[in-house]
Every structure is written in structure tokens, then in C-alpha cells.
Amino acid sequence: MLDASWNLHHQNSVYGTTFYLARQQVAFAQMTTDLPFGKRHDALLGAALRYTQYDDNTPATATPDGAANAPSEVWLPGIFLQDEIEISARNRLLLGLRYDYNSAHGNIFTPRVSWKWAKNAQNILRLTAGSGYRVANIFTEDHAALTGAREVVIAENLLPERSWNGNLNYVCKFFPRRAGFVGLDASLFYTYFSNQIVPDFATDPNKIIYDNLDGHAISSGLSLNLDFNFLNGLKIIAGATAMDVYRIENGVRLPQLFAPPLSGTWTISYPLPKWRLSLDYTGNLSSPMHLPVAPNDPRPEQSPWFSIHNLQMTWKPFKSGRGAKSGGDFKSPPDLELYVGIKNIFGFYPREEIILRAFDPFDKQVHVDNPNGFTFDPTYNYAPVQRQRVLLGVRWKMF
């Protein structure tokens, strides 16, 4: 089997007085074939080639002296082999190995192993482990670098990020009487990062310093998702994640910014067929997270607990099925939906000054009544800065 693709992306963005103009094209091809290893094996061999060309108006695609433009061109050929082995009726083992050669960074090996135990269709346990890598582009992935509020400093030639990860996942399905369906999905995860590219907001309040981490970072935690489907049409989907994200740098443990230790989301849907209505209630909950602050900053170093709630009502004016006879033929009614909704029902709004010195975005009054030397800085934001919002909309499925 052969897969091939090509895409071209132009980006024209303006951040205050800072222009970000970029052009990227990616060509990709991959060929795979089955391998006849036996009845208990599902083996696959593949080869891939990716070509990426990227150019922008930032120092990322300039010569070291900044005198000329030097678009980035990366060739990434690779080969991979995987085999899913049926150990028994309940046990399967997947082994995989991939080798890539990055024209900018050299040889990259990424192994993978996965074990699946299925007691039956309702109880499945999976254990996976493997390695990965990622070549980051800080300007396209982290727009804080482009807000114009801080000077961007790239400390060295950034190396690809590497990770080793493990995941234990359990899926269970229940079918209680008179209740419909209940699904449970629980996961334990652990990821070790090396060469992680971390934006440093703390060293200098006027700079964002990008550098490979001199140490390592850890992301570990537990996630739990529940799915209830009742016979009366009521559906409830709820999920929660507890995680510990930090980095060790020069022997010091530092928390990850904008990473709440606890978070949760939910969706509750209920249909009213008699009136062709449906109600949807969604929301999220977030625990305090560490935030970037300046020296002598009056704002707290952590956000408060907060929750956002949304409500939407949808009406289908036409019944489903065949419509009235017209011109000798039965015609289906249009698949039309009208909806009204309210976002952030309770109007949560951050108490703190989310944008530091928002009245002076170009730092023209830094020396006026400003004993701490604060400068314009929008990087503190952790929640929506809009209160209640009403939505009206129409959906019309034509095909």
C-alpha cells in the first residue's frame, strides 16, 4: 500500500507591530507491505520519506550573522517494522522498531512495545511503552514568542526533543438493566523528556529564552473517563485528570507553568423528542496552576480554582423521515437545526490584572510612575477574559 500527500501553508499574522510571515510545504510518501510470518503473526514492513521546507521572517531561517535568508530544508527517510503476535486467545503482543535519518539531526531510533489482555469484549487491559522524538519550531508552536511584549532569545542550536513513555490503560463496559450502557476508561501514564525545549519567562521579565533543558522533565498522572448512556436518551460524559508535571534543572525541581495538577470536563445531553429539542450542558474545572510573574509582581504566582459552564439548546423544526408528497414524489425535509447557547454562564473572570500594563502595549510610559519597571506582558493569561456570551446559530446539512 502506498500513501502520498503534499501540503502548502502560508501564514500572515500580525502581533501588535510584529509581523510573522511564513511559508511551509511538506511532501510525504509511505509504502507498507504485510510479511508472512505465520498464522499467529500480523507483521508489517514499511518505508517512508518526508521532505519539509520552511521559511519565515524570523531569525529561525536566517544565517548566523542575520545578513541573509536561509530557508530550512529537512529530508527524513525512515524504515519501520512491527509485528503483532497472538500469544493466546486473550493475549496479544506488539513489537515495533523505527529508524529515521534526519538530515539536520542524524540517526533517530524509536522502539515500541505493547501488550493487550482481553478477558472479553467488555474488559480490556493494555500496557504500552516506547520512545519518541519531535523537532520543535518555536515560532509556529508557541505564539508567545511573537506577541511583541518580550525579546526572543534562542540560546543555542536547538536539538530535537526526546521522550520515553509508558501507559497502562483499562477499558471496562457495563450493561446494567434499565440503565443502558456505562463505559469506564482509566489510564496511568509516565513520560520522561530529555532535550525538552522550555520557554524561560522567569530569568528576565523582558525576554523569552528558548533553550534545550539542562536536565530532564517528567509528566506523570492518572486519567479517568466515564460514559453513561441511559435508555431515556440521557448521556453523561465526564473525565478527570490528575498529573504532576515538572522539570529538574541544575538539580532544582521546577514546576511546569500553565499545568494544573487537577482538571476535569463534562458533557450532559438530554433529548426532548416531543418538541424536537435537545439540551447540552458542558463545563470544565481547573485547579491552581503556576504562572509567569515578574519580580515584585503584585499578582499571585498561582491561579485560583475556576470553572467554566456552557449551556446550549438545539431545535430541529422538521421531523426526520420522508416529508409531504410534492409533485408526485416524496421529498425528505432539510436537515436543519437552530440553536441558542450561553457560554460562561456564571461569568467567571480572572480577578488579577491578566495583561500587565495593558494601557501601555508599546512601553512608551515605562519610566512614568512605575517604580518596579514593569513592562507590557500578556503571558500571565490562564482563563477566558470574556464573561457571559450568547450564541445563535443555524446548521443545515445539505448532503
URBEL-V600140 format. One record per residue. N is the residue number from 1. RES is the residue in one small letter. PSI is psi in whole degrees, 0 to 359 (999 if undefined). Layout:
[[N | RES | PSI] [N | RES | PSI]]
//
This chain:
[[1 | m | 134] [2 | l | 127] [3 | d | 139] [4 | a | 147] [5 | s | 160] [6 | w | 136] [7 | n | 152] [8 | l | 130] [9 | h | 122] [10 | h | 136] [11 | q | 129] [12 | n | 101] [13 | s | 153] [14 | v | 126] [15 | y | 95] [16 | g | 244] [17 | t | 8] [18 | t | 122] [19 | f | 139] [20 | y | 108] [21 | l | 121] [22 | a | 153] [23 | r | 126] [24 | q | 137] [25 | q | 141] [26 | v | 126] [27 | a | 135] [28 | f | 141] [29 | a | 141] [30 | q | 134] [31 | m | 133] [32 | t | 155] [33 | t | 147] [34 | d | 153] [35 | l | 134] [36 | p | 79] [37 | f | 356] [38 | g | 171] [39 | k | 330] [40 | r | 6] [41 | h | 140] [42 | d | 84] [43 | a | 149] [44 | l | 134] [45 | l | 136] [46 | g | 158] [47 | a | 143] [48 | a | 156] [49 | l | 127] [50 | r | 133] [51 | y | 127] [52 | t | 127] [53 | q | 129] [54 | y | 135] [55 | d | 137] [56 | d | 183] [57 | n | 29] [58 | t | 171] [59 | p | 347] [60 | a | 332] [61 | t | 44] [62 | a | 160] [63 | t | 159] [64 | p | 327] [65 | d | 357] [66 | g | 8] [67 | a | 337] [68 | a | 161] [69 | n | 141] [70 | a | 82] [71 | p | 147] [72 | s | 131] [73 | e | 122] [74 | v | 126] [75 | w | 135] [76 | l | 81] [77 | p | 149] [78 | g | 163] [79 | i | 144] [80 | f | 155] [81 | l | 133] [82 | q | 152] [83 | d | 121] [84 | e | 117] [85 | i | 128] [86 | e | 97] [87 | i | 317] [88 | s | 184] [89 | a | 334] [90 | r | 348] [91 | n | 132] [92 | r | 142] [93 | l | 129] [94 | l | 125] [95 | l | 135] [96 | g | 149] [97 | l | 133] [98 | r | 139] [99 | y | 128] [100 | d | 150] [101 | y | 112] [102 | n | 122] [103 | s | 342] [104 | a | 334] [105 | h | 355] [106 | g | 209] [107 | n | 139] [108 | i | 121] [109 | f | 135] [110 | t | 98] [111 | p | 163] [112 | r | 141] [113 | v | 140] [114 | s | 137] [115 | w | 134] [116 | k | 128] [117 | w | 122] [118 | a | 105] [119 | k | 319] [120 | n | 189] [121 | a | 345] [122 | q | 350] [123 | n | 111] [124 | i | 131] [125 | l | 132] [126 | r | 139] [127 | l | 121] [128 | t | 152] [129 | a | 151] [130 | g | 184] [131 | s | 153] [132 | g | 168] [133 | y | 158] [134 | r | 129] [135 | v | 113] [136 | a | 144] [137 | n | 104] [138 | i | 332] [139 | f | 325] [140 | t | 338] [141 | e | 336] [142 | d | 93] [143 | h | 355] [144 | a | 337] [145 | a | 348] [146 | l | 6] [147 | t | 344] [148 | g | 354] [149 | a | 333] [150 | r | 151] [151 | e | 135] [152 | v | 127] [153 | v | 120] [154 | i | 112] [155 | a | 329] [156 | e | 181] [157 | n | 109] [158 | l | 132] [159 | l | 159] [160 | p | 145] [161 | e | 140] [162 | r | 151] [163 | s | 151] [164 | w | 130] [165 | n | 155] [166 | g | 147] [167 | n | 131] [168 | l | 119] [169 | n | 136] [170 | y | 127] [171 | v | 129] [172 | c | 137] [173 | k | 132] [174 | f | 150] [175 | f | 69] [176 | p | 149] [177 | r | 140] [178 | r | 14] [179 | a | 338] [180 | g | 255] [181 | f | 139] [182 | v | 128] [183 | g | 141] [184 | l | 133] [185 | d | 113] [186 | a | 142] [187 | s | 140] [188 | l | 133] [189 | f | 152] [190 | y | 129] [191 | t | 132] [192 | y | 123] [193 | f | 137] [194 | s | 156] [195 | n | 23] [196 | q | 138] [197 | i | 114] [198 | v | 124] [199 | p | 125] [200 | d | 109] [201 | f | 346] [202 | a | 328] [203 | t | 317] [204 | d | 121] [205 | p | 348] [206 | n | 6] [207 | k | 153] [208 | i | 116] [209 | i | 119] [210 | y | 128] [211 | d | 153] [212 | n | 138] [213 | l | 128] [214 | d | 76] [215 | g | 223] [216 | h | 168] [217 | a | 152] [218 | i | 136] [219 | s | 116] [220 | s | 156] [221 | g | 193] [222 | l | 136] [223 | s | 145] [224 | l | 128] [225 | n | 135] [226 | l | 140] [227 | d | 114] [228 | f | 129] [229 | n | 107] [230 | f | 158] [231 | l | 337] [232 | n | 6] [233 | g | 347] [234 | l | 131] [235 | k | 133] [236 | i | 124] [237 | i | 122] [238 | a | 141] [239 | g | 148] [240 | a | 146] [241 | t | 130] [242 | a | 126] [243 | m | 157] [244 | d | 111] [245 | v | 122] [246 | y | 171] [247 | r | 151] [248 | i | 116] [249 | e | 122] [250 | n | 38] [251 | g | 4] [252 | v | 133] [253 | r | 126] [254 | l | 135] [255 | p | 153] [256 | q | 131] [257 | l | 150] [258 | f | 30] [259 | a | 93] [260 | p | 135] [261 | p | 330] [262 | l | 137] [263 | s | 155] [264 | g | 154] [265 | t | 158] [266 | w | 154] [267 | t | 128] [268 | i | 122] [269 | s | 139] [270 | y | 123] [271 | p | 149] [272 | l | 80] [273 | p | 327] [274 | k | 323] [275 | w | 7] [276 | r | 41] [277 | l | 157] [278 | s | 141] [279 | l | 137] [280 | d | 126] [281 | y | 120] [282 | t | 157] [283 | g | 172] [284 | n | 155] [285 | l | 137] [286 | s | 136] [287 | s | 171] [288 | p | 140] [289 | m | 153] [290 | h | 142] [291 | l | 154] [292 | p | 123] [293 | v | 157] [294 | a | 162] [295 | p | 137] [296 | n | 22] [297 | d | 128] [298 | p | 346] [299 | r | 147] [300 | p | 153] [301 | e | 348] [302 | q | 149] [303 | s | 164] [304 | p | 171] [305 | w | 140] [306 | f | 159] [307 | s | 140] [308 | i | 132] [309 | h | 139] [310 | n | 146] [311 | l | 138] [312 | q | 140] [313 | m | 130] [314 | t | 136] [315 | w | 130] [316 | k | 106] [317 | p | 338] [318 | f | 143] [319 | k | 149] [320 | s | 160] [321 | g | 197] [322 | r | 140] [323 | g | 194] [324 | a | 156] [325 | k | 132] [326 | s | 122] [327 | g | 27] [328 | g | 354] [329 | d | 146] [330 | f | 132] [331 | k | 139] [332 | s | 143] [333 | p | 157] [334 | p | 144] [335 | d | 85] [336 | l | 138] [337 | e | 136] [338 | l | 136] [339 | y | 152] [340 | v | 142] [341 | g | 162] [342 | i | 125] [343 | k | 145] [344 | n | 60] [345 | i | 316] [346 | f | 7] [347 | g | 37] [348 | f | 136] [349 | y | 131] [350 | p | 135] [351 | r | 330] [352 | e | 170] [353 | e | 93] [354 | i | 315] [355 | i | 114] [356 | l | 126] [357 | r | 53] [358 | a | 338] [359 | f | 352] [360 | d | 66] [361 | p | 341] [362 | f | 18] [363 | d | 45] [364 | k | 347] [365 | q | 32] [366 | v | 326] [367 | h | 11] [368 | v | 114] [369 | d | 51] [370 | n | 72] [371 | p | 334] [372 | n | 356] [373 | g | 29] [374 | f | 148] [375 | t | 165] [376 | f | 129] [377 | d | 112] [378 | p | 13] [379 | t | 355] [380 | y | 347] [381 | n | 133] [382 | y | 354] [383 | a | 164] [384 | p | 143] [385 | v | 33] [386 | q | 138] [387 | r | 216] [388 | q | 140] [389 | r | 134] [390 | v | 135] [391 | l | 139] [392 | l | 137] [393 | g | 166] [394 | v | 135] [395 | r | 130] [396 | w | 110] [397 | k | 112] [398 | m | 334] [399 | f | 999]]
//
